[in-house]
Every structure is written in C-alpha cells, then in structure tokens.
Amino acid sequence: MRKLLIVADDLTGANDTGAMLAGLGYTSAASPGPQVDPCVLGREVLSVNADSRALPPDEAYARVKSLVGGFFPGGQALLSKRIDSTLRGNLGAEIDAALDALPAGWRAAVVSASPGAGRLCVGGTVLVHGVPLMETGMARDVRTPVFSSCVLETIARQSSRPGRLIPIDTVLKGPEAIAQAVRESDEPILAFDAASDQHLDWIAQALEAAQTPFVGCDPGPFTLARTLLRFPPRAQTGSALVVVGSRTEESRRQVETLAARRDCVPVELDVDRLLEDAAGEAKRALAAFAGAGRGSLLLLSLTAARTLPGRAADVCAALCRCARLVLEGRPDVDRCYLSGGDIARGFLDEVGARGVELLCELLPLAVCGRLLGGPHEGLLVLTKGGMIGGPDAIERMLENASRFRGPA
C-alpha cells in the first residue's frame, strides 16, 4: 500500500526526497516526468517530477492538481508537495493546486527549512547559511528568480488563500505548543519557522496531534520526519540465509569471523554429496536449522574438500539448488547473503528472479538489492565477490543492510 506521494517541481527534487526514504528502508520509485509509467507504481513511496518549476503558473497549477488527484490514495497516506529550499518556482500556484485536488478541510503546512543543507527559516524568512535568501546568488536564478526571502510573501504572489506564520518562539516550546497554535488557527496555509532537525520532528508531532489533514510543503527533511512518525520502519525480524560458494582464503576467514562473532547455525555441505543429491543435502541442512527460530542466522558453506577439475559450474548449480530448497523450507528468511558472482547469478536463475532493484552499496564493491519477479520477489539479496572485504565483511554487510526490509 502506498504510504507517501511526493509531487516535486523538478527531477532532482523528486529523486532526492524519494532517496531519503529509500535509505531508511521504504520501497521507493521516482517518475522522471508527469507521465507516470506503471512500472514505478506499487512502491510505498511514489515520487513524481511534475517538471513544473519554470512553467507559467496556470500550467504548473493544472499539472500538480492532476497528479495529486490521480495518484494520491488518501486514507492514512501522506502527501508531500516538494518545494525548493530557496523558494524558486510556482509555490503559491502549486500549493493551491494540491489543496484544490483534495477534499474540503485540508490545509498546507509549509516548512521551508532544510537544516542539514544550511537552510533555516526564522521570522518567516529563509536564511541560507545565515544570510537572507535575497542577499544570495540563488535569488538571481535566470529561469526562476526569487522575489522575496519571506515564505508567506512568496506564496501570496500566486495564491489568494490566507496564511499564518507559526513563529520560532512557539516552535521552541515544543510539540504541544505548536499543536495548540495549529488548533487555534483557521488559515488554510501555515508556515513554520524551524532552525534544527528537532524542530522538524516537533512540527511533525504537532500536526499528528492536531488531527487535521495537511499536505506537507517542504524540501524533503520535514517529509522524512512525518513519514517516520506515521509509518515507523518495520524492524527486521526474519532470518538471514548466508550462502558461501567461494572457497578463497578471504571467504574462509570471513565465514570464520562471522561464526565467531554472531550466533549462527552453520552447515557445511560436502561437495561430493552435493553433486550427487542436492535435494538430500538441502534436507540435511533444514534438519540442522530446525531448532533455529525466526530471526536466526543460517549459514551454508562448502567444506574445504578437494577441488574437482572442470566441475565448478556443476558445484555452483548444485549449491544454488540447495539454497533455493532451503529458502522454500524456511519461509521466515527475508534476506540472503550470496558470496561470489557465479553464486549470485546462479541463485537468481534458480529462484526465477528477473532482476534486482538496487538499493545501496553496503561496502565498497558489495551491494544490497531486492529481487524482482519470481516467487521470492522482494527478498533482500546481499552480494559481493569472494575476495572482497576484510575478515568482518559479511558481518558488516548484514549490519549495514538492517535498515532495509524484505517481504512482509
């Protein structure tokens, strides 16, 4: 179910806000333009580039209204009208468009601050690294110039809706004071001062407490705060399956380090038996894993048996078949670590995956993604070459991937 619709006025804004959420484990996709392809639907976060920043106000209005009306699912979902942190573009027209596309009673919460990027809002004025916006070079943008450092004044150039500032003195008093100010106001547009990430969190909490539907209008960080509050990321509670087919010295040390530092259930697969009966080895592994509850670390590796000249591909195929059977026998597994490029490719083929949604680089040359297609779609896969990383590489990859989620 979609939790958040982001409508941005340019592609970098759409990508940036969507990536913030993806980095915390939400499934997220961006549409590069206002014509949304079905392939990007079905994610928790849909970020759409309206490509409207430099359009005439009436065209920007029509485009944003159409997107909000067409893709916002309502219910408990959140709506973010992504605005530029330096107030460029059609702020008033696009805020009006979002509100006009929504049921009566909706209001706009404009939080222009992005503290991590040096953008603050104090007294309703946007400061860029402490300098009023109109005194910076950003105000002289050729395509979309800025006409005021004041948020409400900028909005009023295109919107006739009344607005009100919730000043920094109120914000500093915390969520209850902010919520009270929201309840006491009836203006459809509220602009909030903010000078820190904590202020963004407090404003988000206040809006939840006020129990009034708001479209958030911000450069991204406030959207992040609202999403985390409304939809806390689900903690990983499933088991991890570690499949190590590479028998390099580095891989051996990594497996030994993992087994020494983490509570795991190791199963060594005999190469000869694996080649003769992969299904039988899978049954033996599942029997060994039978006492391991949900949340366990299950380790499949090859014994240091003699090498079999000319049989490397057969060993890889047998190991991947064994891993697939173990996966089918342990529905609690929500992430798989795959060591070695041949094992990774063989595993994807074995489970019928059509691709991988890449999420991030966990370590240099070590990545995390989700399976696309097949009966195990959504399964997290962590891959790296057998010679990549130090002794703690597997452990670090599992830790770094903990913010991402596999199938529910």
Buried (B, 14 or more C-beta within 10 A) or exposed (E): EBBBBBBBBBBEBBBBBBBBBBBBBBBBBBBBEBEBEEEBEEBBBBBBBBBBBBBEBEEBBBBBBBBBEEBBEEEEBBBBBBBBBBBBBBBBBBBBBBBBBBEEEBBBBBBBBBBEBEBBBBEBBBBBEEEBBBEBEBBEBEEBEBEBBBBBBBBBEBBEBEBBBBBBEBBBEBBEBBBBBBEEBEBBBBBBBBBBBBBBBBBBBBBBBBEBBBBBBBBBBBBBBBBBBBBEBEEBEBBBBBBBBBBBEBBBBBBEBBBEEBEBBBBBBEBEBBBEBBEEBBBBBBEBBEEBEEBBBBBBBBEEBEEEEEEEEEBBBBBBBBBBBBBBBBEBBBBBBBBBBBBBBBBBEBBEBEEBBEBBEBBEEBBBBBBEEBEBBBBBBBBBBBEBBEBBBBBBBBEBBEBBBBBE
